[in-house]
Amino acid sequence: MITAGLPDKSRAAREVPAKGGGPLGGEQIYNVYTGTLLTEGAALPTAAQLGLEPPRFCGQCGRRMVVQVDPIGWWGQCSRHGRVYSSELG
């Protein structure tokens, strides 16, 4: 049986319930595009400014998130703060 292109359920990221507002909620102390501490005047990547790039880092702890992009949006999951969907952000 050919299964090319189908997601492998055993390798798919297990969903972690959102905690403390999720990766993009609560108090943000890390840049969600670069993973660095937020500072005044910090540069934002051009693709992120244009809305073409999903967040790659958790805003609460700075950990790299598992991110899946599909034709209708994206989701990102932090191992500590749970999952966020692009549809939740508006």
C-alpha positions in Angstrom: 0.0 0.0 0.0 1.4 3.4 -0.9 1.2 6.0 1.9 3.5 8.7 0.5 2.3 12.1 1.6 0.1 10.9 4.4 1.1 11.9 8.0 2.6 9.2 10.1 0.5 9.1 13.2 3.3 7.5 15.3 5.6 10.4 14.4 3.1 13.2 14.7 3.5 15.8 17.5 1.4 14.9 20.5 -0.8 17.9 21.4 0.1 19.5 24.7 -2.8 21.4 26.4 -2.1 25.2 26.5 -0.9 26.5 29.8 -0.7 30.1 31.0 -2.2 31.5 27.8 -0.2 29.3 25.5 3.1 30.1 23.7 1.8 33.4 22.4 -0.3 34.4 25.4 0.6 35.6 28.9 3.6 37.8 29.5 5.9 37.7 26.4 9.5 38.1 27.3 11.0 36.4 24.2 10.8 37.4 20.5 8.6 34.7 18.9 10.5 35.0 15.6 14.1 35.0 16.8 14.0 33.5 20.3 16.0 36.4 21.8 14.9 38.5 24.8 12.6 41.3 23.9 14.3 44.7 24.0 13.4 48.2 22.8 14.1 48.6 19.1 14.7 44.9 18.4 14.7 44.2 14.7 11.9 42.0 13.4 12.6 39.9 10.3 11.0 41.3 7.1 9.0 38.1 6.4 7.5 38.3 9.9 6.6 42.0 9.4 4.7 41.1 6.3 2.9 38.2 8.0 4.6 35.6 5.8 6.4 33.7 8.6 4.7 31.9 11.6 6.3 32.3 15.0 9.0 29.7 15.6 9.8 30.3 19.3 7.6 30.4 22.5 7.1 34.0 23.7 7.1 32.9 27.4 10.1 30.6 27.6 12.0 31.1 24.3 12.1 27.4 23.5 11.9 26.4 19.8 8.4 25.3 18.9 7.3 22.5 16.6 5.6 24.4 13.8 3.4 22.9 11.0 2.3 25.1 8.1 -0.5 24.0 5.8 -2.5 25.8 3.1 -5.1 27.3 5.5 -2.8 28.3 8.3 -0.3 27.0 10.8 0.0 25.7 14.4 3.0 25.9 16.8 3.6 23.9 19.9 5.8 24.6 22.8 6.7 21.6 25.0 5.9 23.6 28.1 3.2 26.0 27.1 1.1 24.0 24.7 -0.3 24.6 21.2 -1.5 27.7 19.4 -3.3 27.8 16.1 -3.2 30.7 13.6 -7.0 30.7 13.5 -7.0 31.6 17.2 -5.1 34.8 16.6 -7.6 36.3 14.2 
